[in-house]
Amino acid sequence: MAKPGKPSTSKGGPWHQDHAIMNVCILGDAMVVQRQNDQKVASQTCAKAQHEWDKLVIIAEQCPSLPKPTLVKLASKQLL
């Protein structure tokens, strides 16, 4: 039964409300909002991860290259 002043979900008025339709409307809206929120969080997380990755790439490019360890140099000379 509908509350006074509240619209009914069926054409028959407050005495003929379809509770299944009411549940679909209520839960459907909540599911849409939840999906939108999930997509928003995923997009923000992806953008933040890409930003952090770009910063790490810049830092890695600025680092000087490491010299080869002497053991590798000795082993490569012996193979030649």
Buried (B, 14 or more C-beta within 10 A) or exposed (E): EBEEEEEBBBEEEBEEBEEEEBEEEEEEEEEEEEEEEEEEEEEEEEEEEEEEEEEEEEEEEEEEEEEEEEEEEEEEEEEE
